Amino acid sequence: MSLLSQGKPARIKSVVGNNTGTTAEDVYTCPANCRADISFIHVLNVGATNTITLDWLQAVGSVSTKILSAKSFATGAFEQFADIRIALAAGDKIRITPGSAGDVETIITVTETFNPVG
Protein backbone atom coordinates (compact mmCIF):
# COMPACT_ATOMS: atom_id res chain seq x y z
CA MET A 1 0.00 0.00 0.00
CA SER A 2 1.28 3.43 -0.96
CA LEU A 3 1.83 5.98 1.79
CA LEU A 4 0.28 8.59 -0.52
CA SER A 5 -3.07 6.87 -1.07
CA GLN A 6 -3.24 4.66 2.05
CA GLY A 7 -5.79 2.44 0.31
CA LYS A 8 -8.04 5.36 -0.70
CA PRO A 9 -8.88 6.25 -4.30
CA ALA A 10 -6.26 8.61 -5.74
CA ARG A 11 -5.34 10.16 -9.08
CA ILE A 12 -2.27 11.90 -10.41
CA LYS A 13 -2.76 14.89 -12.68
CA SER A 14 -0.98 17.94 -14.01
CA VAL A 15 -2.59 21.37 -14.19
CA VAL A 16 -1.43 24.45 -16.07
CA GLY A 17 -1.76 28.17 -15.55
CA ASN A 18 -1.12 31.06 -17.91
CA ASN A 19 -1.19 34.45 -16.21
CA THR A 20 -0.97 37.51 -18.49
CA GLY A 21 -2.11 40.08 -15.91
CA THR A 22 -0.91 41.33 -12.53
CA THR A 23 -3.47 39.74 -10.19
CA ALA A 24 -3.06 36.45 -8.37
CA GLU A 25 -4.12 33.44 -10.43
CA ASP A 26 -5.28 30.26 -8.70
CA VAL A 27 -3.24 27.69 -10.61
CA TYR A 28 -4.50 24.80 -8.46
CA THR A 29 -7.21 24.44 -5.82
CA CYS A 30 -7.49 21.25 -3.77
CA PRO A 31 -11.03 19.86 -4.23
CA ALA A 32 -13.47 19.22 -1.39
CA ASN A 33 -13.08 15.87 0.37
CA CYS A 34 -9.51 15.49 -0.91
CA ARG A 35 -5.94 15.85 0.14
CA ALA A 36 -3.49 16.93 -2.56
CA ASP A 37 0.21 16.07 -2.56
CA ILE A 38 2.17 18.38 -4.85
CA SER A 39 5.32 16.78 -6.24
CA PHE A 40 6.35 19.14 -9.06
CA ILE A 41 6.06 22.86 -9.88
CA HIS A 42 7.46 24.57 -12.98
CA VAL A 43 7.26 28.36 -13.50
CA LEU A 44 8.30 29.93 -16.82
CA ASN A 45 8.44 33.62 -17.74
CA VAL A 46 7.63 33.80 -21.46
CA GLY A 47 7.22 37.59 -21.62
CA ALA A 48 9.54 40.47 -20.78
CA THR A 49 11.55 40.55 -17.53
CA ASN A 50 9.15 40.23 -14.62
CA THR A 51 9.02 39.61 -10.87
CA ILE A 52 6.99 36.59 -9.87
CA THR A 53 5.48 35.50 -6.57
CA LEU A 54 4.30 31.92 -6.05
CA ASP A 55 2.42 31.15 -2.87
CA TRP A 56 0.39 28.51 -1.04
CA LEU A 57 -2.85 29.91 0.38
CA GLN A 58 -4.30 27.78 3.17
CA ALA A 59 -8.08 27.72 3.28
CA VAL A 60 -8.17 27.58 7.08
CA GLY A 61 -7.07 30.95 8.40
CA SER A 62 -6.21 32.35 4.95
CA VAL A 63 -2.49 31.95 5.70
CA SER A 64 -0.25 32.68 2.70
CA THR A 65 3.17 31.02 2.54
CA LYS A 66 5.59 32.20 -0.16
CA ILE A 67 7.34 29.61 -2.32
CA LEU A 68 8.87 32.39 -4.47
CA SER A 69 8.74 36.00 -3.30
CA ALA A 70 9.00 38.70 -5.99
CA LYS A 71 11.79 36.78 -7.74
CA SER A 72 13.11 38.46 -10.89
CA PHE A 73 12.82 36.39 -14.07
CA ALA A 74 14.40 37.37 -17.39
CA THR A 75 12.61 36.44 -20.61
CA GLY A 76 12.69 32.66 -20.96
CA ALA A 77 13.87 32.10 -17.38
CA PHE A 78 12.26 29.37 -15.33
CA GLU A 79 12.26 27.89 -11.84
CA GLN A 80 11.56 24.23 -11.32
CA PHE A 81 10.78 22.44 -8.06
CA ALA A 82 11.19 18.78 -9.01
CA ASP A 83 11.57 17.42 -5.48
CA ILE A 84 8.98 19.53 -3.70
CA ARG A 85 6.53 17.93 -1.28
CA ILE A 86 3.55 19.99 -0.16
CA ALA A 87 0.38 18.46 1.33
CA LEU A 88 -2.69 20.60 0.68
CA ALA A 89 -6.02 20.31 2.47
CA ALA A 90 -9.40 20.85 0.80
CA GLY A 91 -9.70 24.46 -0.38
CA ASP A 92 -5.96 25.21 -0.23
CA LYS A 93 -4.56 26.94 -3.34
CA ILE A 94 -1.31 27.43 -5.19
CA ARG A 95 -1.27 30.94 -6.71
CA ILE A 96 1.02 32.81 -9.08
CA THR A 97 1.26 36.62 -9.22
CA PRO A 98 3.37 38.48 -11.80
CA GLY A 99 4.66 41.94 -10.87
CA SER A 100 3.78 43.31 -14.32
CA ALA A 101 1.63 42.19 -17.25
CA GLY A 102 3.34 39.61 -19.41
CA ASP A 103 3.10 35.86 -19.88
CA VAL A 104 3.89 33.60 -16.93
CA GLU A 105 3.18 29.89 -17.35
CA THR A 106 2.93 27.32 -14.56
CA ILE A 107 2.74 23.52 -14.47
CA ILE A 108 1.87 21.65 -11.26
CA THR A 109 1.78 17.86 -10.81
CA VAL A 110 -0.38 16.67 -7.95
CA THR A 111 -1.76 13.44 -6.48
CA GLU A 112 -5.32 13.93 -5.21
CA THR A 113 -6.46 11.44 -2.58
CA PHE A 114 -10.19 11.18 -1.88
CA ASN A 115 -11.15 11.45 1.79
CA PRO A 116 -14.76 10.26 2.19
CA VAL A 117 -16.94 12.05 4.69
CA GLY A 118 -19.02 10.21 7.22
C-alpha positions as CSV (number, residue, x, y, z in Angstrom):
1,M,0.0,0.0,0.0
2,S,1.3,3.4,-1.0
3,L,1.8,6.0,1.8
4,L,0.3,8.6,-0.5
5,S,-3.1,6.9,-1.1
6,Q,-3.2,4.7,2.0
7,G,-5.8,2.4,0.3
8,K,-8.0,5.4,-0.7
9,P,-8.9,6.3,-4.3
10,A,-6.3,8.6,-5.7
11,R,-5.3,10.2,-9.1
12,I,-2.3,11.9,-10.4
13,K,-2.8,14.9,-12.7
14,S,-1.0,17.9,-14.0
15,V,-2.6,21.4,-14.2
16,V,-1.4,24.4,-16.1
17,G,-1.8,28.2,-15.6
18,N,-1.1,31.1,-17.9
19,N,-1.2,34.5,-16.2
20,T,-1.0,37.5,-18.5
21,G,-2.1,40.1,-15.9
22,T,-0.9,41.3,-12.5
23,T,-3.5,39.7,-10.2
24,A,-3.1,36.5,-8.4
25,E,-4.1,33.4,-10.4
26,D,-5.3,30.3,-8.7
27,V,-3.2,27.7,-10.6
28,Y,-4.5,24.8,-8.5
29,T,-7.2,24.4,-5.8
30,C,-7.5,21.2,-3.8
31,P,-11.0,19.9,-4.2
32,A,-13.5,19.2,-1.4
33,N,-13.1,15.9,0.4
34,C,-9.5,15.5,-0.9
35,R,-5.9,15.8,0.1
36,A,-3.5,16.9,-2.6
37,D,0.2,16.1,-2.6
38,I,2.2,18.4,-4.8
39,S,5.3,16.8,-6.2
40,F,6.4,19.1,-9.1
41,I,6.1,22.9,-9.9
42,H,7.5,24.6,-13.0
43,V,7.3,28.4,-13.5
44,L,8.3,29.9,-16.8
45,N,8.4,33.6,-17.7
46,V,7.6,33.8,-21.5
47,G,7.2,37.6,-21.6
48,A,9.5,40.5,-20.8
49,T,11.6,40.5,-17.5
50,N,9.2,40.2,-14.6
51,T,9.0,39.6,-10.9
52,I,7.0,36.6,-9.9
53,T,5.5,35.5,-6.6
54,L,4.3,31.9,-6.1
55,D,2.4,31.2,-2.9
56,W,0.4,28.5,-1.0
57,L,-2.9,29.9,0.4
58,Q,-4.3,27.8,3.2
59,A,-8.1,27.7,3.3
60,V,-8.2,27.6,7.1
61,G,-7.1,30.9,8.4
62,S,-6.2,32.3,4.9
63,V,-2.5,31.9,5.7
64,S,-0.3,32.7,2.7
65,T,3.2,31.0,2.5
66,K,5.6,32.2,-0.2
67,I,7.3,29.6,-2.3
68,L,8.9,32.4,-4.5
69,S,8.7,36.0,-3.3
70,A,9.0,38.7,-6.0
71,K,11.8,36.8,-7.7
72,S,13.1,38.5,-10.9
73,F,12.8,36.4,-14.1
74,A,14.4,37.4,-17.4
75,T,12.6,36.4,-20.6
76,G,12.7,32.7,-21.0
77,A,13.9,32.1,-17.4
78,F,12.3,29.4,-15.3
79,E,12.3,27.9,-11.8
80,Q,11.6,24.2,-11.3
81,F,10.8,22.4,-8.1
82,A,11.2,18.8,-9.0
83,D,11.6,17.4,-5.5
84,I,9.0,19.5,-3.7
85,R,6.5,17.9,-1.3
86,I,3.5,20.0,-0.2
87,A,0.4,18.5,1.3
88,L,-2.7,20.6,0.7
89,A,-6.0,20.3,2.5
90,A,-9.4,20.9,0.8
91,G,-9.7,24.5,-0.4
92,D,-6.0,25.2,-0.2
93,K,-4.6,26.9,-3.3
94,I,-1.3,27.4,-5.2
95,R,-1.3,30.9,-6.7
96,I,1.0,32.8,-9.1
97,T,1.3,36.6,-9.2
98,P,3.4,38.5,-11.8
99,G,4.7,41.9,-10.9
100,S,3.8,43.3,-14.3
101,A,1.6,42.2,-17.2
102,G,3.3,39.6,-19.4
103,D,3.1,35.9,-19.9
104,V,3.9,33.6,-16.9
105,E,3.2,29.9,-17.4
106,T,2.9,27.3,-14.6
107,I,2.7,23.5,-14.5
108,I,1.9,21.6,-11.3
109,T,1.8,17.9,-10.8
110,V,-0.4,16.7,-7.9
111,T,-1.8,13.4,-6.5
112,E,-5.3,13.9,-5.2
113,T,-6.5,11.4,-2.6
114,F,-10.2,11.2,-1.9
115,N,-11.2,11.4,1.8
116,P,-14.8,10.3,2.2
117,V,-16.9,12.1,4.7
118,G,-19.0,10.2,7.2
